Amino acid sequence: MNNMKAIKVMATIDEDGQLTLDRPLIINKKSRVEVIVLIPELEEIDEDDKSKEAILEDFRQAWHEAMKGQTIPVAQLWEGLEDV
């Protein structure tokens, strides 16, 4: 697995599904990157669902784990789900 550095930046998705970053990335070289897109869907949360604060805390915990390399391969996530 390659060592990866995380950079958080906001972006807008246009009508064609293309991302436009709010600011340029300051990196030393031209390279391919891996992009994870987090799309808020807070308007779909019911009153019985988690509060915004709880959702934000879950995200913070997941981000912290990702930054520390405490992740598992995607293939492992699918194990046992073939019959679902």
N, CA and C of each residue as an Amber inpcrd file, in Angstrom:
protein
   252
   0.8550000  -1.1810000   0.0000000   0.0000000   0.0000000   0.0000000
   0.8960000   1.2380000   0.0000000   0.5720000   2.1960000  -0.8320000
   1.3340000   3.4380000  -0.8990000   1.0360000   4.3080000   0.3080000
   2.0430000   5.0660000   0.7350000   1.8010000   6.0590000   1.7740000
   0.9900000   7.1770000   1.1500000  -0.0020000   7.6230000   1.8460000
  -0.8690000   8.6670000   1.3210000  -0.9890000   9.7870000   2.3320000
  -1.1030000  11.0000000   1.8390000  -1.3080000  12.1860000   2.6500000
  -2.7280000  12.6710000   2.3850000  -3.4300000  13.0660000   3.4060000
  -4.8000000  13.5640000   3.2430000  -4.7950000  15.0840000   3.2260000
  -5.5480000  15.6380000   2.3070000  -5.7620000  17.0800000   2.2290000
  -7.2650000  17.2790000   2.1460000  -7.8060000  18.0610000   3.0550000
  -9.2410000  18.3240000   3.0450000  -9.4900000  19.6460000   2.3460000
 -10.3740000  19.6360000   1.3600000 -10.7340000  20.8440000   0.6360000
 -12.1960000  20.7010000   0.2030000 -12.9170000  21.7860000   0.2310000
 -14.3110000  21.7790000  -0.2160000 -14.3500000  21.9250000  -1.7300000
 -15.4030000  21.4160000  -2.3260000 -15.5520000  21.4780000  -3.7740000
 -17.0350000  21.5590000  -4.1060000 -17.3090000  21.8710000  -5.3620000
 -18.6790000  21.9310000  -5.8630000 -18.8120000  20.9370000  -6.9940000
 -19.9220000  20.2240000  -7.0350000 -20.2030000  19.3140000  -8.1400000
 -21.1300000  20.0430000  -9.0970000 -20.7130000  20.1540000 -10.3620000
 -21.5380000  20.8660000 -11.3360000 -22.5820000  19.9390000 -11.9500000
 -23.3740000  20.4590000 -12.8640000 -24.4620000  19.7070000 -13.4800000
 -23.9780000  18.5120000 -14.2890000 -22.6930000  18.5020000 -14.6720000
 -22.1210000  17.3780000 -15.4070000 -21.4520000  16.3620000 -14.4840000
 -21.5210000  16.5920000 -13.1770000 -20.9140000  15.6870000 -12.2280000
 -19.4250000  15.9050000 -12.0460000 -18.9020000  17.0230000 -12.5030000
 -17.4830000  17.3300000 -12.3820000 -17.2270000  18.1170000 -11.0940000
 -16.1190000  17.8160000 -10.4330000 -15.7350000  18.5200000  -9.2100000
 -14.9100000  19.7570000  -9.5370000 -15.2130000  20.8520000  -8.8540000
 -14.3850000  22.0560000  -8.9230000 -13.9860000  22.3910000  -7.4970000
 -12.6750000  22.3510000  -7.2310000 -12.1850000  22.6320000  -5.8880000
 -12.3230000  24.1140000  -5.5790000 -12.6170000  24.4330000  -4.3120000
 -12.7370000  25.8230000  -3.8850000 -11.3930000  26.5410000  -3.8830000
 -10.3060000  25.7840000  -3.7570000  -8.9750000  26.3690000  -3.7910000
  -8.0270000  25.3580000  -4.4300000  -6.9450000  25.8330000  -5.0350000
  -5.9940000  24.8920000  -5.6430000  -5.2580000  24.0800000  -4.5750000
  -4.8640000  22.8680000  -4.9360000  -4.0550000  22.0430000  -4.0450000
  -2.6060000  22.4650000  -4.1770000  -1.9490000  22.6210000  -3.0640000
  -0.5370000  22.9960000  -3.0540000   0.2640000  21.7120000  -2.8260000
   0.7360000  21.1340000  -3.9270000   1.5410000  19.9180000  -3.8420000
   2.7750000  20.0970000  -4.7070000   3.7830000  19.2650000  -4.4760000
   5.0680000  19.4250000  -5.1370000   5.1310000  18.8860000  -6.5570000
   4.2510000  17.9830000  -6.9270000   4.3640000  17.3920000  -8.2550000
   2.9990000  17.0090000  -8.7990000   2.9600000  16.8380000 -10.0960000
   1.7480000  16.3580000 -10.7600000   1.6100000  14.8680000 -10.4770000
   0.4530000  14.4400000 -10.0320000   0.2560000  13.0260000  -9.7320000
  -1.2250000  12.6870000  -9.7270000  -1.5070000  11.4030000  -9.7940000
  -2.8870000  10.9420000  -9.6390000  -3.2070000  10.9290000  -8.1560000
  -4.4750000  11.0970000  -7.8330000  -4.9010000  11.1100000  -6.4420000
  -6.1240000  10.2200000  -6.2810000  -6.3750000   9.8310000  -5.0660000
  -7.5890000   9.1030000  -4.7260000  -8.5450000  10.1070000  -4.0960000
  -9.7890000  10.1100000  -4.5440000 -10.7550000  11.0910000  -4.0650000
 -11.8920000  10.3690000  -3.3400000 -12.2030000  10.8480000  -2.1570000
 -13.3690000  10.3700000  -1.4060000 -14.3360000  11.5430000  -1.3240000
 -15.5450000  11.3570000  -1.8010000 -16.5280000  12.4410000  -1.8200000
 -17.5440000  12.1950000  -0.7120000 -17.6840000  13.1590000   0.1790000
 -18.6630000  13.0980000   1.2580000 -19.7890000  14.0630000   0.9160000
 -20.9810000  13.5320000   0.7220000 -22.1220000  14.3500000   0.3220000
 -23.1070000  14.4160000   1.4830000 -23.3290000  15.5990000   2.0280000
 -24.2690000  15.7070000   3.1500000 -25.7030000  15.4660000   2.6970000
 -26.4160000  14.7010000   3.4790000 -27.8180000  14.4440000   3.2050000
 -28.6330000  14.7080000   4.4700000 -28.3150000  15.7920000   5.1460000
 -28.9430000  16.0840000   6.4330000 -30.4420000  16.2840000   6.3260000
 -30.9390000  16.7250000   5.1470000 -32.3700000  16.9360000   5.0150000
 -33.1600000  15.6310000   5.0520000 -32.4700000  14.4960000   4.8650000
 -33.1470000  13.2080000   4.8780000 -33.1270000  12.5360000   6.2440000
 -32.5240000  13.1770000   7.2320000 -32.4210000  12.5890000   8.5650000
 -33.7200000  12.8240000   9.3270000 -34.3030000  11.7450000   9.8400000
 -35.5200000  11.8390000  10.6440000 -35.1680000  12.2840000  12.0530000
 -36.1530000  12.7380000  12.7950000 -35.9490000  13.1380000  14.1770000
 -35.4510000  11.9660000  15.0150000 -35.8320000  10.7210000  14.6420000
 -35.4110000   9.5450000  15.3920000 -33.9710000   9.1600000  15.0930000
 -33.4100000   9.6660000  14.0020000 -32.0350000   9.3490000  13.6390000
 -31.0700000  10.1260000  14.5160000 -29.7780000   9.8900000  14.2730000
 -28.7440000  10.5610000  15.0490000 -28.8160000  12.0750000  14.8760000
 -28.4120000  12.7790000  15.9080000 -28.3420000  14.2290000  15.8360000
 -27.1850000  14.6340000  14.9340000 -27.1960000  15.8860000  14.4810000
 -26.1020000  16.3920000  13.6640000 -24.7850000  16.2840000  14.4220000
 -24.8040000  16.5320000  15.7190000 -23.5960000  16.4520000  16.5220000
 -23.0520000  15.0320000  16.5540000 -23.9450000  14.0420000  16.6790000
 -23.5120000  12.6450000  16.7080000 -22.9380000  12.2300000  15.3540000
 -23.5550000  12.6930000  14.2800000 -23.0540000  12.3880000  12.9410000
 -21.6770000  13.0140000  12.7490000 -21.5200000  14.2590000  13.1750000
 -20.2330000  14.9390000  13.0640000 -19.1650000  14.2230000  13.8810000
 -19.5120000  13.7650000  15.0640000 -18.5590000  13.0410000  15.8950000
 -18.1660000  11.7180000  15.2470000 -19.1310000  11.0040000  14.6400000
 -18.8160000   9.7690000  13.9120000 -17.8450000  10.0530000  12.7780000
 -18.0730000  11.1530000  12.0460000 -17.1750000  11.5290000  10.9560000
 -15.7820000  11.8460000  11.4940000 -15.7190000  12.6090000  12.5800000
 -14.4130000  12.9550000  13.1610000 -13.6410000  11.6970000  13.5570000
 -14.3330000  10.7380000  14.1560000 -13.6890000   9.4900000  14.5610000
 -13.1910000   8.7250000  13.3350000 -14.0180000   8.6360000  12.2900000
 -13.6200000   7.9320000  11.0720000 -12.4400000   8.6240000  10.4080000
 -12.4540000   9.9540000  10.3770000 -11.3550000  10.7180000   9.7760000
 -10.0610000  10.4830000  10.5650000 -10.1610000  10.5060000  11.8940000
  -9.0020000  10.2650000  12.7500000  -8.4130000   8.8780000  12.4720000
  -9.2730000   7.8650000  12.3820000  -8.8050000   6.5150000  12.1010000
  -8.1480000   6.4300000  10.7330000  -8.7280000   7.0950000   9.7370000
  -8.1490000   7.0890000   8.3970000  -6.7760000   7.7460000   8.3890000
  -6.6330000   8.8510000   9.1100000  -5.3560000   9.5590000   9.1580000
  -4.2780000   8.7510000   9.8830000  -4.6890000   7.9100000  10.8170000
  -3.7530000   7.0730000  11.5600000  -3.4780000   5.7560000  10.8380000
  -4.1280000   5.5420000   9.6680000  -3.9230000   4.3030000   8.9180000
  -4.6960000   3.1280000   9.4860000  -5.6770000   3.4080000  10.3150000
  -6.4730000   2.3480000  10.9200000  -7.6540000   2.0300000  10.0120000
  -7.3350000   1.5110000   8.8390000  -8.3600000   1.2000000   7.8440000
  -8.2610000  -0.2660000   7.4570000  -9.2730000  -0.7560000   6.7400000
  -9.2490000  -2.1220000   6.2340000  -9.4890000  -2.0660000   4.7310000
  -8.9960000  -3.0550000   3.9820000  -9.2000000  -3.0660000   2.5360000
 -10.6870000  -3.1410000   2.1870000 -11.0620000  -2.4730000   1.1080000
 -12.4630000  -2.4800000   0.6640000 -12.9350000  -3.9050000   0.4110000
 -12.0760000  -4.7410000  -0.1620000 -12.4580000  -6.1280000  -0.4460000
 -12.9200000  -6.8390000   0.8200000 -12.3020000  -6.5020000   1.9450000
 -12.6740000  -7.1250000   3.2130000 -14.0730000  -6.6870000   3.6450000
 -14.4700000  -5.4740000   3.2880000 -15.8110000  -5.0060000   3.6420000
 -16.8990000  -5.8270000   2.9600000 -16.5970000  -6.3410000   1.7620000
 -17.5870000  -7.0910000   0.9800000 -17.6700000  -8.5590000   1.3960000
 -16.6830000  -9.0660000   2.1630000 -16.6990000 -10.4550000   2.5680000
 -17.9890000 -10.7720000   3.3260000 -18.6430000 -11.8360000   2.9230000
 -19.8660000 -12.2550000   3.5750000 -21.1160000 -11.5240000   3.1260000
 -20.9740000 -10.5170000   2.2540000 -22.1420000  -9.7620000   1.7930000
 -22.6460000 -10.2290000   0.4220000 -21.9920000 -11.2290000  -0.1660000
 -22.3870000 -11.6770000  -1.4860000 -23.8430000 -12.1650000  -1.5310000
 -24.3210000 -12.7390000  -0.4320000 -25.6650000 -13.3090000  -0.4020000
 -26.7230000 -12.3600000   0.1210000 -26.3290000 -11.1290000   0.4030000
 -27.2780000 -10.1610000   0.9780000 -28.0740000  -9.5250000  -0.1260000
